Structure formats: C-alpha cells, structure tokens
C-alpha cells in the first residue's frame, strides 16, 4: 500500500509542479513588495502611503482580470 501512495504523490507532483512553482513565485513577489514598501513610498510615490498601497491592491485586481482575458484569448486561438 505504501508504494502505491508514494507513486500517486510522484504523479501528482509531475502534474502540478508548475502550478505550485507559479503560486510560490507570485506570493514571493507580494512579500518582496510588502518588504520594500517604505523604500517605494520614498523613491517612487513621493511619500504617499496611499499610493503605495493602491499600487499593491491593483495587482490583486489585475491578475484575475488579466487571467480571465488572456485565458479566453488562449482558449479561442491557442488550442
């Protein structure tokens, strides 16, 4: 029984490794942005904390909308 579940895990990792990697990179990007907030505020947004956090918030809106639009384009002309 143990070898069967290990084989299933290996098969799942073969299928989902790119999904897992993409998710890790995405959240790493958010972590870096959050870590650099003070520097971004000072050098790019002229001291506006609201501008920094609006820029951060826009990414949460833009990614799903971009995925929806590009997903439709990919489904129609990519397959």
HELIX and SHEET records of a PDB file:
HELIX    1   1 UNK A    2  UNK A   35  1                                  34    
HELIX    2   2 UNK A   37  UNK A   43  1                                   7    
HELIX    3   3 UNK A   49  UNK A   77  1                                  29    
END                                                                             
